[in-house]
């Protein structure tokens, strides 16, 4: 079984990706098990940040690494919070930033935005690097469309899930079952592409 370090400290992402990869011959080990410190995400795109994180984890652990960089793009905010999604509320929060801090700031920013203009999408870029010097990392991108609701609904998921609304289901992504979310989500889409590329690369 291939052992791969997952370059994130986000436990929500660890659980989601481990579940999605359970059917593959891949053992996902979070970087926390190797005491890998967080690395500064200095990139201006999801791709750049994912590569930075994957290379950092591969260098320290000596294992292949998968890194995820993802975020929420809101049209009415010119694409914000984007690559800053995880730290969107850092300017108004003392101490560690929570999911509630980020979602509350976003809801406040959109308070006067009409419903028809609250379109948004989640992006996920997954990068797989065989080693720190891998010159051709596998890069996969998934996109999940929705709108931003006016209030939080649901207890599943993490991040912006409670305010990411799926109009056709009349549910937020935090109300979806794990199976439905994995079928639809940006992360599920990116991972499907990554598994396909890994399988092709192994043939």
N, C-alpha and C positions, 0 to 999 in steps of 0.2 A: 504493500500500500504506500502510495506517495504521501510523504509528510510535507505539508506546506504551512508556513507561518502566515498568519493573517495580521497585516500591519495596521491594526487599529486598536485603540483603547476603549472604543464604544461597545459596550456589552450588548446593546441592541443589535448592532451589526454582526457581532460575533455569533449570536444565537441565530440570526436570520440566515447568514451565509452557511453556517454549519448545517442547518436544517436543509438548505437548498442543495448542499453538496453530499448529503447523507447517502444518496444512491450511487455516488461515484466512488471510485477506489482512491479517495483522497481523504487524508486525515488533516483536519484543520486544527492548528494549534495557535491560540492567541499569543501575540507578542509579549503579553504580560508574563507568560510562563518563562520567558527568557530575560525578564527584566529589561526589555528594550525600552529606552526612554522615548518620549514623543519627540518628533523632529519638527522644526519650524516649517510651516507650510507657506513657503515664500512664492509659490507660483501664482499666476494670475488666471489660470484656467484649471478646470477639473483634471485634465490630462496631466498637466505639469505637476500638480500636487500629488496625484496618485503615483506617478513615477518617483517622485522624491521619497514618498513613504515606503514604496516597495523596495527601492534600492537600499534605503537605510536599514530596513528589517533584514534583508538578505545579507548585507554586509556584517551585521552584528551576529546573526544566528548561523550563517553558513548554509541556510536552507533556501529553497525556492520560496518566493513570497508573492502573496496576493494583496494588493492594496485597493481600497475603495475610496474614491472621493466623490461626494455627492452633495446635492444641494437643491434648493427650491428657487425657481425663476418666476417672478411675478411681473406680468406685463405692465400693470399700472404703476409699478415702481421701477420701470426701465431695467428689468432683469434682476433687481435686488430681491432677496439677500445674496443669491448666487453663491460664489465660492466662500462667502463669509457667513453662510447659513448657520453653522454651528456656533459662531461667536457674534451673531447679529446684534445681540443686546449688550455687548461688552461696554458700550459707552454709557449705559444707564444702570449697570449692575455692579454692586460691590461683591467681590469674591467670585466663586465659581458660578458660571452661567448655567441656568437650568433650561429645560425645554419650555417650561412655562414662561420664563423671561423672554425667550425668543418669540413664542407664539403671541404673547401679550403685546409685544412691541409691533409685530406685524399686523395684528388686528387693529391696533391704534392707528397705524399708518394708513390703513384702508378704511377707516371709519366712515369717510364721506364718499367712498368709491361705490358707484352703482353696481348692482349685482351682475349686470351683463358685462362689466369691465373688470371683473375679478378673476379673469382667466390666469392660469398658472400651470407650471409643469415641474415635475421632479426630474433631475438628471442624475445618472450614476455612471461613472467611468470606473471600470475594473482593469487593473494592470497586473499581469503575471510576469514575473522575472525569474529566470532559471537560476541566476546568481547576480551579484551586484554589478558585474560588468557586462551583463546581457545586452548586446547591441540591438537586438530586435525583440523587445518586450511585446507580449500580446496585449492589445488594447481593445476593450469592448465598451460600447456606449449604449445605454438604455434610457428611454424617455417615457414618462407617465404623465398624461394630461389630466387636468381637473380644474376646479375653481376653489377659491378661498371662501369658506363659510364665514358667517358673522359671529359664530360662537363655537366653542369646543364641544365635540361629541365623540364618545367612545373611550374605551380604556385600553385597547390593544395598541401595539406598535410603539413608536417613540417619535421624538422630534416634532415635526409639523403635522403628523398624521391626524390629530384630532380636528384640524381645520382644513384638511385637504379633502374636498367634497367630490364624490362621484355621482354625477347627476343621474345617470341611467340606473343606478342602484339605490338612489336616495339614501346614501350612507357616506360617512366620512371614512377615510382609510383606516382610522382607528376602530371602526366598527366591523371591519371585514374579518372573516375567518383567515387563518394563516394560509390555507390552501388558495383561497380566492385572491388574497393579496399577492402571493407569490406568482400567480398566473398573470397578474396585471402589472405588477410594480416595475419601476425602473431598474431595481436591483435584480429582480427575477429575470428581466429581459437581458440585461448585461451578462448575467451568469449563464444563461442558456447559450449565448454567443461564445462565452469563454470556454464552456465545456465542449462545445463543438470544435473550437480551435484546438483545444488540448488533445481531443481525440484524434483529430487530423494530424497533429504534430507527432503523435505517438505511433502512427502507422508507417 
